[in-house]
């Protein structure tokens, strides 16, 4: 219907407002009215353009600018670090807490779990120094120690969520682990790897991995490398078990021999030490006796020089006394006659000892005691 003079001041959509789309300026003004005191109310006749329309566009630009600026706010948790990028170039590393950077796409940020421990596992078959094949299972735990190096210095430092290093894995940590294992296992023999060298193999692998990662500046710190399992291939398990049993028997025999040696050797050493001590004691005794005899002879010589006759008789009497003290016979020289009286002192001494033994023993029967008394009375 054409416009006329009567309806030129009216809204052409006023008659069918329920079915027509709402006015964009009205929606913006209604939104802006919530910010009391910030934006002024729009008049009723501003749909045809003019200053009111320019004001609405400026308000929309302000809102869009505020929303765009809000994209620069971020919050970093305690165990994370935020790397700020400006058009993809590294700018700084943000510590935990709230922060703001230039809105996207001017600046962006990437958060990295900085303190969490990550782990990967690898099961592989390696060739040892003595040309034997051994199956190994390693577990590696590591963490991020430099967020910038971790993000930019190497490609695919690890695969988040993938804890198994499969064949052909493109992650740097798996490649370094595989290289370190081949280097360490290739320099050791199979028996050493399977038995006493497990701890040493783990420590050497950890050191070698850290050296390679530091040379890459990967920003990764290896915390622990564990050798979880080491065994020969299934095809030679039976032969290997027989060899293991033989080796265990050998060790058992060695231990038994060592225990026997530990029992015998101390006794022999003690006996040798006792004999040495006896010899030393005998040596000291002989020396002391010799020194005593020499000192006695020196003193006797002095006395002999002073009184030779008296000393000579005394020595003679001492010699007779030492000889006759071991004899059980007593000889008496009687000056009135030529006969010598011989007293059987050995018999007398033996009878005396017998009497003393009888007196010491208690009588076991009253009859024996009474008979002994009668014999004594008869005598």
Secondary structure, 3 states (H helix, E strand, C coil): CCCCCCCCCCCCCHHHCCCCCCCHHHHHHHHHCCCCCCCCCCCCCCCCCCHHHHHHHHHHHHHHHHHHHHCCEEEECCCEEEEEEECCEEEEEECCEEEECCCCCCEEEEEEECCCCEEEEEEEEEECCCCCEEEEEEEEEEEECCHHHHHHCCCCCCCCCCCECCCCCCCHHHHHHHHHHHHHHCCCCHHHHHCCCHHHHHHHHHHHHHHHHHHHCCCEEEEEEEEEEEEECHHHHHHHHHHHHHHHHHHHHHHHHHHHHHHHHHHHHHHHHHHHHHHHHHHHHHHHHHHHHHHHHHHHHHHHHHCHHHHHHHHHHHHHHHHHCCCCCEEEECCCCCCEEEECHHHHHHHHHHHHHHHHCCCCCHHHHHHHHHHHHHC
